[in-house]
Amino acid sequence: MKRKVLLTNTYFYRFDKKQWKAQKPYPPYGTILAAAILRKAGYDVSLFDTNLAKSTAEIDPYLTNTKPDYLVIFDDNFNYLSKMCLTVMREACFDLIRYGKAAGCQIIVNSSDATDHYEKYLQAGADVVLLGESEQMLQTVLGRDLANLGELKGVAFMKDQYVVHIPKGASLPALDEYPTPAWDLVRLSDYEKIWQQSHGYFSLNIATTRGCPFKCNWCAKPIYGKRYNSRSPQKVADELSYLVSQGASHFWVCDDIFGLKPGWVKEFRQIIKERKLNLKLKIQSRADLLVKEDTIQDLIDVGLDEVWIGAESGSQKILDAMDKGITIAEIEQATQGLQQRGVKVAFFLQYGYLGEQWEDIQKTLTMVKRLLPDDIGISVSYPLPGTGFYEKVKAQLQRKQNWEDSDDLAMLYKATFSAKFYRRLHEYTHRVYRKEKAVRGWQKSSAKALLKLPYLWARERLSFQGVKLLLP
């Protein structure tokens, strides 16, 4: 008889007010990939997709109806929201563990937070925590007695009331050997309804690579590390063809860095052209990679619609302190080069890094006004285990070491200003950005209309904690 596995994940969009308000939910890609791998290995697999669920209690009917031998809580490690290790999602995972235990399941967990804090998950009732990249280890563990895992690398478990932690060994799976994620387990119509009602199109997520070889010292990489591993263009095109047939026209390529491997995008472009796929892609990339003319044009040819760049700061001093490896000039060149070709450019911005002063903040505000990206996402520096930044500030960390949700913005260490200041700055930056967008828009549409709105030209002043916030 086939062993039964119920897979689930720990991110609930409804528990994160900021993300639920955005109405841009994506299925748990990494979870359904693990489901496909287990199904190929002969397990009877089902899925409880938490992403759109209203309560952790919604897992109970799945446990009752499927009566699984194992509850595998395998996070979508491709989604940056899962990587943030939010406490509200940690508590949700503990709830899922309790439901699974009550149903008589053996519990296996894999996530960024569980990799960093495996002892908390074991104390909550998990039988095994898989550390880091774990699709292969998941198959191994399911084929073993969970009470006898002593020699396996990359697992944590309890033995005689003590936590046993065996660090992960090096491995580099051939990604093309993995099957296509089990999209049939997801109710795509629920996602499509939200996207169509809120945005007028249907977007899905896809991963072409895993890992990032760059060394930004605040970037946590508990799952895939600093290696870079890619699928073949052919395999990615196969999956895109299927998802287009399911009604999607827009895709978030959830790689940390898309198209880094030399020649990959060029081959991908040729395949997409041959299949006559009409795609719109949103990707994440780096400014220094996007100043290469051939790279930009190849990306545009495959349907590049929007790029999110880790601009972080308008101060070169801060970028260098972060070990970003990019320059302000590259950010400017990449932004202007893409926008001139009709590609939307969005900036990730980060305030509060060590050593940042008001003049550095002013430089960031000036950069936003000058380059005027198509969107911005603002955060404050967030120390996560395993990063160089965390090591620099861990002595300052108090009881609260994780954000509650993605809109928390708590300063977990002593920055130049207080958490209240940075929350105010977050709002202020958005106001600066919106005002400049309005000014530019009216300048393009009608100079006369702009003259009728003199308040837009007023230089806004705010004073907070002795610092005058002056619109640059």
N, C-alpha and C positions, 0 to 999 in steps of 0.2 A: 504494500500500500504506500502511495506517495505521502511523504511528510508534508503537512500543511504549514504554510508561512503567511502571516499577515504582515505586510509592510506598511509603514506609515512614516511621517516626518513630523517635525516639531514647530514649523512656522505656521502661525494662524494670522492671516492678513487682518482679520477683524480685531485681533488683540493689539494691533499697532495702528492707532488712530490716524497717524500721518499717512501711512501707506494705504490704508483702506479708503481714506478720503481721495487719494490719487486715482483709485479705481483702475489700476494697472496690474492685476494679478497674473502670475505665470504658474503653470503646473510645476510640481516638484520633479524637475528633470533628473537629478541624480538618483532620486528614489525609484522612479520608473525604469531607469537604466539598471539598477540593482535588481528590480523585479524581473526584467527580461533575462538577466544573467542567470538568476535562480530558476526561472521557468525552463530555460534551455538546459539546465543541469538536472531537470526532472522533478522539481518541486511543484506542488500545487500552490499557486501564488494568488493572493488577492491583495487589494489596496484600500486603505483608509486614507484618503487625501484630506489633510487638515487645512489646506490653504484657504478654502472658502467656508470651513466649518464654523459654527457659532459657539461651540462648546466642546471641551475635551470629552464630555459624556457621550458625544455622538459616536465614539468608538465602540460603545457597549453592544449595539445591535450587530456590528461586524464580528465581534468576538463571539457573540451568541450564535450567529448564523453559520459562521465558517468553522468554529471550534478549532482554531489553529494550534499546532504544537509549539510554534515559535511566534512571538511578536518581535519583529525586527524594526527598530526605530532608526531609519537610515536617512539622514538629512540630505537635502538638496545642496550639496557642497559647492555647486556652481553659482548659487544665488548669494550675492554679497550680503543680503539681509540675514541669511543664516550664519554667515561668518561673523556678524556683529556680536553674537553671543549675548543676546538680550535676556535679562532676568525673567521677564514675563514668559518668554518661550522656554526657558529652563524649567520654570514651575509647571508649564503645560506638559513638558516631557515627563516630569515626575508624576503628574496625574495619569498620563498614558501608561507609565510603568505600573502604577497601582491597579489600574483597570486590567492590565495584562496579567498581573500576578493573581488577582481575584478570579480570573478565568482559567487559571492553571497553566499559563504559558511560561516558557522559558524566554527571558528577555535579553536581546542583544541590541546594543546602542552604538551608533557611529555618528559623530558630528564634530564641528570645530570646538564647541564648548566642552563636550565630553572628552575629547582628546586632551584639552588643557586641564580639565578638572574631573578626571575619571573617578576619583575617590568619592565625589559628591553623588555621582550617578550610581555607583555601586552601593553606597549607603542608602540611596533611595529605592533600591531593590533590583537594579539591573544585575543579571548574571554575568555578563561579559560586556566590556567596552572595547570596541575595535579602534585602534589608534591610527589616525592619518588615513591615507588612501587605502581602502579596505574591500573593494569588490572581490578580489581574489581570496583574502583572508576570511571573508564572510562564508564563502563556499567551503573552505577548510573547516571552519568552526562548526558549521551546521552538520558536517559529516563526522563530528567527534562527540565524545562524551564531554559535556561542558564542565564536569568535575575533574577532568584530566587534560588540562591544556598547558601544563607546565613548561614544555619545551618550545611552544609557539612564540614567534616574535611578532610584536605589534598588538598585544592584547593586555588587558588589565582585568583582574577578577579577585574575588574574595576567597581566601583559603584559611581555615581555622581562625576566623575573625580578623585576619590581617589582609591588607590590600597587597596583591601581587601585581607588579607592573613590569612588563617585559618590553623594552623599547623595540621600535619597529626596525626591521632590517631593510636594506636597500632593495628596491624592486622597480621595474619600469615596464608595466604591461603594454603589450601591443594593442593599441586601442581599436584597431580595425578587426581584431578577433572578437570583440564584444558585439552582441546583437544590437539592433536598433531598440531604443527604449520602448517599453510596453505602453505605447500611447493609447491602446485600446482599453486600458484600465482606468483612464481618466475620462470624466464626463466633460468633454471639450465644449459641449453646447452651453454649459454653465459659464465657462470662461468667455465664450464668444458673446453671450448675451450682455455681460458686463462691458466688454470692450466696445461692442457696437452701440450700446446705449450711451456710453460716456464719451467715446472718441470717434465713432463712425467707421471703424475698421477693426479687424481681428488680428491681434499679434500673438505669436507664440515664441518660445525660447528654444535655442539650440546651442550646443557646445561643439566646437571644432578642435579645441585643445584643452589641456589642463596644465596648470603651473605657470610660473613667471620667473624668468632668470634675473630680473632687475632687483635692486637692493635698497629700495626705499626703507629707511630704518624704522618706520612706524607700521609697516604693512605686515599683518599676521598671515602666516602660511602654514597652519597646523595640518592641513590635509595634503596638499600637493607639493609643498616645499618650493624650492628655487629651481627645480627642474622644469623643463618645457617639453611636453609630449603632444603630438598632434595626430588627428585622424587624417585619412587620405581625402583629397578633394572629391573623389568619386563617392565615397561613403557619405560624406556630408550632403552632396547633391542628391543622393538617393533618398535621404531622410527629408530634405526640403521638398522634393517632389511629392512625397507622401503627404506632408503637412499642407502643401498647397491644395492637394486634392480634398483635404478636410476643411477647406475654407479660409485658411490663413493667407494673408497677403503681405504681412509685415512681420519681421523677425528680430528679436533681440538676441544677438550672438553674445552669450554670456561668458565668453573667454575673458581672462584678465587682460590679455593682449591678443588681438585678432590679427592673423596674417603675418606673424613675425618670421616664420620660416621662409628663407629665400626661395622664390619661384612658386610658392604655394598658391598665392592669390592669382598669379598669372594662369596657372593650370586650372584653378577653380573657375576663373572667368571664361575660359574656353568651354568647359563642360556646361556651365549655365547657359552660355550662348547656344550651344548645340541643342540643348533641351528646351530652349525658348521659354525659360522661366522668367517671369516678370516679378522681381522681388524688391522689397524695400528693407534695408538692413540698418539696425542700430548697433553700433559696436563701441568697445572701449579700446583706446589706444594711447600712445605717447606722442607728444609733440615732436620729438626728435625723429620718430619714424615717419611722421606725416609731412615732412618737408621734402621728401623724395618724390620727384615728379612722377616717375613711373608707378610708384606705389599708389599715389592718390588717384591717378587715372584708372588703374586696374580696379581699385575699389569702387570707383564711380561706375565703371562698366558692369559690375555685378549687382548694382542697385544700392550703393551706399546712400543712405538718407540722413543719418545723424551719427555724429561721433562725440563721445564723452571723453574729454582729456583731463588727466590729473594735473590741472594747472597749479592747484594748491595755494600759491601765494604770488603776489606781484613783486616780492622782494627776493632778489637773487641770494641775499644772505640766508634767508630762511630755506630756500630750495637747496642750497648747498648743505645747510645743517641737517636737512632731511635725507641727504644722499640721493636726491632725486635724479641727478645725472642729466638734467635738462636746463636750458637757459630761457630767460624771458624773451630773448630774440626768437628762439625756436617756437615758443608759444604764439608769439605774434605772427610769425611767418606761416605756421600751420593753420592758424585760425583764418587769416586773410586768404590764404591759398584755397582753402576748402570752401569758404563762404562765397568767394568769387565764382566758384564752379557750381553753386547752388546746393551745397551740402550744409546742413545745420551743424553747428558746433556748440557743445555744452561744456561748461567747466565744473569740475569738482573743486571746491575751495575749502581750505582748512585753516581755521584760526586757532591761536593759543599755543602754537608750538614753542618749545623751549627757546627763550631769548627774543621772542617776538615783542617789539615795542610799537608804540603808536605810529611812528613813522613807517614801519613795515606794513601796518594795517592800511595806512593811507595809500601806500603803493599798490596794495591789492585793490582798493576801491578805485584808484585811478586806472589800473589795468582793465577792470571790468567796464568802466565807462568808455575807455579808449577803444577796446576791441569789441565790446558789446556782443558777447556770445548769445546764442539763441535760447539758452537756458542756463541756470546755475543751480548747483546743489551745495549747500553750505553745512559744514560740520565743524567740530572742534577736535583737537587732537585727543585720541582715545587710546590709552596704553593697554595693549593686549599681550598676554604671555607669549614668549618666544621671539619678541622683537627687541632690537637694540634700544629703541625708545623706552620700552617697558623697563629694561634693566637700568636705565638712567633715572627713572622716577619711582621705582617700586618701593623704595624706602619711605616715600611720602604717601603711599596708598593707605587708605583707611578701610573701614568695614565695607563700604560701597566700592566695588571694583568693576562693576558692569553697569551699563545703562539699562533702565527699565524697558524703554522702547526706543525706536529710532529717532524720536523727537526729544529725547531726554536732554542731551547736550550738557550734561553735568561735567564740570572740571574735576577729574579724579585725582589731580595732583596740584601743586601750587604753581599756577601760571602767573604771568605778569599782572593780570586783572582777575576779578572774581567771576564765578559762573554767571551771576546776574548780569554783569557787564557783557559777557560774550553772548548771552541770550538776547540782550538789547542790540548788540552789534549784528547778530544774525538778522533780526527784523530790519535794522537800519540798512544793511547791505541790500536786502531785497527792495527796499524803498528807493535807494539810489539807482538800482538796476531798472526798476519799473519806470521811474521818472525819466531816465535817459532813453529808454525804449520809446516812451511817449513823445519825447522831444524829437527824436530822430524820425519817428513815424509822421509826425505833423510837418516836420521840415520837408519830407519827401512829398507829402500830399498837398500841402498848401502853406506857403509862407504867410499869407494873409490870415489864415485860420490860426496860425501860431501866435500872431500878434494880438489876437483876441484873448489869449490865455497867458497874460503876463506872470501869473503866479508860478508858472513852471520855471521861470528864470530866477525865482528867488532862491538865494543860497540858504539851504536849510541848516539850522544850527540846533544841536542837542548838547546838553551838558550832563555828564554822568560820571560820578566818582572823580570829579576834578578834571576830567578829560573833555575837551570840547570836540564834539563830533561835527566836523564841518564838511559839508558835501564838496568833494574835490572837483 
